[in-house]
Amino acid sequence: MKKGLLPSKVCVVCGRPFNWRKRWARCWEQVRYCSERCRRSARRSGAP
């Protein structure tokens, strides 16, 4: 699959766009953060 055809989302913490990754294949609907760093900072700040 070409990278341009992959689905993308916007990180709820930093606002950056990020693309689908193979490791997220089963849980793409639940993915909200672009990285582990954003996921951790969301937990610290109390963001959903």
N, CA, C and O atoms as a MOPAC input file, in Angstrom:
PM7 MOZYME 1SCF
protein

 N      0.84900 1    -1.18100 1     0.00000 1
 C      0.00000 1     0.00000 1     0.00000 1
 C      0.89300 1     1.24200 1     0.00000 1
 O      1.88300 1     1.31100 1     0.72900 1
 N      0.53000 1     2.20600 1    -0.81800 1
 C      1.31300 1     3.43500 1    -0.89500 1
 C      1.01500 1     4.32700 1     0.30200 1
 O     -0.11400 1     4.37800 1     0.79100 1
 N      2.03800 1     5.02300 1     0.76200 1
 C      1.88100 1     5.85800 1     1.95900 1
 C      0.84200 1     6.95300 1     1.78300 1
 O      0.18600 1     7.33500 1     2.75200 1
 N      0.68000 1     7.45900 1     0.59000 1
 C     -0.30100 1     8.50700 1     0.33700 1
 C     -1.73500 1     8.03300 1     0.48200 1
 O     -2.64400 1     8.84600 1     0.64900 1
 N     -1.94600 1     6.73100 1     0.41900 1
 C     -3.29000 1     6.16400 1     0.50400 1
 C     -3.67400 1     5.73000 1     1.91500 1
 O     -4.80600 1     5.30600 1     2.14600 1
 N     -2.74600 1     5.83300 1     2.85100 1
 C     -3.02400 1     5.41500 1     4.22600 1
 C     -3.93300 1     6.42800 1     4.91700 1
 O     -3.81800 1     7.62700 1     4.66600 1
 N     -4.83200 1     5.96500 1     5.78200 1
 C     -5.67700 1     6.90300 1     6.52600 1
 C     -4.84800 1     7.71800 1     7.51400 1
 O     -3.77900 1     7.28200 1     7.94300 1
 N     -5.33200 1     8.87800 1     7.86700 1
 C     -4.60900 1     9.71700 1     8.82200 1
 C     -5.57700 1    10.30800 1     9.82900 1
 O     -6.78800 1    10.34000 1     9.60900 1
 N     -5.01700 1    10.77600 1    10.94300 1
 C     -5.77400 1    11.43000 1    12.01100 1
 C     -4.94700 1    12.59600 1    12.52300 1
 O     -3.79200 1    12.76700 1    12.13300 1
 N     -5.54100 1    13.39800 1    13.39600 1
 C     -4.83800 1    14.51700 1    14.02900 1
 C     -4.74000 1    14.21500 1    15.51900 1
 O     -5.73100 1    13.84900 1    16.14900 1
 N     -3.55200 1    14.36700 1    16.07600 1
 C     -3.31300 1    14.11000 1    17.49700 1
 C     -4.10500 1    15.10500 1    18.34400 1
 O     -4.09400 1    16.30400 1    18.06600 1
 N     -4.79000 1    14.61100 1    19.37400 1
 C     -5.60400 1    15.48700 1    20.22300 1
 C     -4.75500 1    16.33700 1    21.16300 1
 O     -5.26300 1    17.30500 1    21.73000 1
 N     -3.48100 1    16.00400 1    21.34400 1
 C     -2.60900 1    16.76300 1    22.24300 1
 C     -1.82700 1    17.83500 1    21.48500 1
 O     -1.90900 1    19.01700 1    21.82100 1
 N     -1.07000 1    17.42700 1    20.46500 1
 C     -0.19100 1    18.37300 1    19.77200 1
 C     -0.78700 1    18.92800 1    18.48400 1
 O     -0.28800 1    19.92000 1    17.95300 1
 N     -1.84200 1    18.30600 1    17.97500 1
 C     -2.48700 1    18.79900 1    16.76800 1
 C     -1.80200 1    18.41300 1    15.47100 1
 O     -2.19700 1    18.87800 1    14.40200 1
 N     -0.78300 1    17.57300 1    15.54700 1
 C     -0.07500 1    17.15300 1    14.33900 1
 C     -0.80100 1    15.99100 1    13.66800 1
 O     -1.37600 1    15.13900 1    14.34500 1
 N     -0.77500 1    15.95900 1    12.34800 1
 C     -1.36700 1    14.81600 1    11.64900 1
 C     -0.43600 1    13.60700 1    11.74200 1
 O      0.78600 1    13.75700 1    11.75100 1
 N     -1.01600 1    12.42000 1    11.80900 1
 C     -0.22500 1    11.19500 1    11.79100 1
 C     -0.97000 1    10.14100 1    10.99500 1
 O     -2.19800 1    10.15300 1    10.91300 1
 N     -0.20500 1     9.22500 1    10.40700 1
 C     -0.76900 1     8.20800 1     9.53100 1
 C     -0.92000 1     6.86900 1    10.23100 1
 O     -0.32200 1     6.60600 1    11.27400 1
 N     -1.73500 1     6.04500 1     9.61800 1
 C     -1.97100 1     4.67900 1    10.07100 1
 C     -0.65900 1     3.91300 1    10.13100 1
 O      0.20700 1     4.08700 1     9.27500 1
 N     -0.51600 1     3.07300 1    11.13500 1
 C      0.64900 1     2.19600 1    11.25300 1
 C      0.16300 1     0.76800 1    11.38700 1
 O     -0.93100 1     0.51900 1    11.89300 1
 N      0.97000 1    -0.15800 1    10.93700 1
 C      0.57000 1    -1.56800 1    10.95500 1
 C      0.23300 1    -2.04100 1    12.36100 1
 O     -0.69500 1    -2.82900 1    12.53900 1
 N      0.96700 1    -1.57500 1    13.35500 1
 C      0.69800 1    -2.01600 1    14.73200 1
 C     -0.64400 1    -1.51300 1    15.25400 1
 O     -1.15800 1    -2.03000 1    16.24600 1
 N     -1.21300 1    -0.50800 1    14.59000 1
 C     -2.52400 1     0.01700 1    14.97500 1
 C     -3.65300 1    -0.59700 1    14.15000 1
 O     -4.78800 1    -0.12500 1    14.22600 1
 N     -3.37500 1    -1.62200 1    13.37400 1
 C     -4.36500 1    -2.19200 1    12.44400 1
 C     -5.64600 1    -2.62200 1    13.15000 1
 O     -6.73800 1    -2.38500 1    12.63200 1
 N     -5.54000 1    -3.23900 1    14.30200 1
 C     -6.72200 1    -3.74600 1    15.01400 1
 C     -7.42200 1    -2.69400 1    15.85700 1
 O     -8.59400 1    -2.85900 1    16.19700 1
 N     -6.73200 1    -1.62500 1    16.19900 1
 C     -7.31900 1    -0.64700 1    17.12200 1
 C     -7.29700 1     0.78300 1    16.56600 1
 O     -7.29400 1     1.74200 1    17.33800 1
 N     -7.28000 1     0.93100 1    15.25300 1
 C     -7.18700 1     2.26000 1    14.64600 1
 C     -8.30400 1     3.18700 1    15.10500 1
 O     -8.07800 1     4.38900 1    15.24300 1
 N     -9.47900 1     2.67100 1    15.34100 1
 C    -10.60500 1     3.50400 1    15.77200 1
 C    -10.35700 1     4.13600 1    17.14500 1
 O    -10.86900 1     5.22100 1    17.41900 1
 N     -9.58200 1     3.47900 1    18.01000 1
 C     -9.32300 1     3.98500 1    19.35400 1
 C     -8.06500 1     4.85000 1    19.45100 1
 O     -7.85700 1     5.51000 1    20.46900 1
 N     -7.23000 1     4.86000 1    18.42500 1
 C     -5.98100 1     5.62600 1    18.45800 1
 C     -6.29700 1     7.11700 1    18.44600 1
 O     -7.04100 1     7.59400 1    17.58900 1
 N     -5.72500 1     7.85400 1    19.40700 1
 C     -5.98200 1     9.29100 1    19.51900 1
 C     -4.70700 1    10.12300 1    19.57000 1
 O     -4.73900 1    11.33100 1    19.33400 1
 N     -3.58900 1     9.48100 1    19.87700 1
 C     -2.33500 1    10.20500 1    20.06500 1
 C     -1.29700 1     9.76100 1    19.04300 1
 O     -1.26600 1     8.59300 1    18.65600 1
 N     -0.45500 1    10.68000 1    18.60800 1
 C      0.54500 1    10.36700 1    17.59100 1
 C      1.75000 1     9.63200 1    18.16500 1
 O      2.47900 1     8.96600 1    17.43000 1
 N      1.96500 1     9.74800 1    19.46700 1
 C      3.15000 1     9.14100 1    20.06600 1
 C      2.91000 1     8.82100 1    21.53600 1
 O      1.92600 1     9.25000 1    22.13900 1
 N      3.82300 1     8.06800 1    22.08100 1
 C      3.77700 1     7.74100 1    23.50600 1
 C      3.93700 1     9.01100 1    24.34200 1
 O      3.32100 1     9.14500 1    25.39900 1
 N      4.75400 1     9.92800 1    23.87200 1
 C      4.96000 1    11.19400 1    24.58800 1
 C      3.65400 1    11.97200 1    24.72300 1
 O      3.35000 1    12.48700 1    25.79900 1
 N      2.88700 1    12.05900 1    23.65200 1
 C      1.59800 1    12.76500 1    23.70800 1
 C      0.61600 1    12.02500 1    24.60600 1
 O     -0.14800 1    12.65600 1    25.33700 1
 N      0.62500 1    10.70900 1    24.56100 1
 C     -0.27600 1     9.92900 1    25.41000 1
 C      0.02400 1    10.17700 1    26.88400 1
 O     -0.88800 1    10.33800 1    27.69400 1
 N      1.31600 1    10.20500 1    27.22400 1
 C      1.70700 1    10.45500 1    28.61900 1
 C      1.36800 1    11.87400 1    29.05500 1
 O      0.88200 1    12.08100 1    30.16700 1
 N      1.61700 1    12.84500 1    28.19700 1
 C      1.33900 1    14.23100 1    28.57700 1
 C     -0.16100 1    14.46600 1    28.72400 1
 O     -0.57200 1    15.30200 1    29.52900 1
 N     -0.97600 1    13.75700 1    27.97600 1
 C     -2.42900 1    13.88300 1    28.11400 1
 C     -2.87900 1    13.36000 1    29.47000 1
 O     -3.76900 1    13.93600 1    30.09600 1
 N     -2.27900 1    12.29300 1    29.91800 1
 C     -2.63800 1    11.74100 1    31.23100 1
 C     -2.23900 1    12.68800 1    32.35500 1
 O     -2.95900 1    12.81700 1    33.34600 1
 N     -1.08600 1    13.35500 1    32.20500 1
 C     -0.62300 1    14.28500 1    33.23000 1
 C     -1.49600 1    15.52500 1    33.29800 1
 O     -1.80200 1    16.02000 1    34.38200 1
 N     -1.89700 1    16.02800 1    32.12800 1
 C     -2.67300 1    17.26600 1    32.10200 1
 C     -4.16100 1    17.03700 1    32.33000 1
 O     -4.90800 1    17.99000 1    32.54900 1
 N     -4.59700 1    15.78300 1    32.28000 1
 C     -5.99700 1    15.47600 1    32.50400 1
 C     -6.85300 1    15.56100 1    31.26000 1
 O     -8.08000 1    15.50600 1    31.34700 1
 N     -6.22200 1    15.69600 1    30.09400 1
 C     -6.98300 1    15.72000 1    28.83700 1
 C     -7.52000 1    14.33000 1    28.53400 1
 O     -6.92000 1    13.33800 1    28.94700 1
 N     -8.63700 1    14.23700 1    27.82100 1
 C     -9.20000 1    12.91400 1    27.50000 1
 C     -8.35900 1    12.12800 1    26.53600 1
 O     -8.71300 1    11.00400 1    26.18100 1

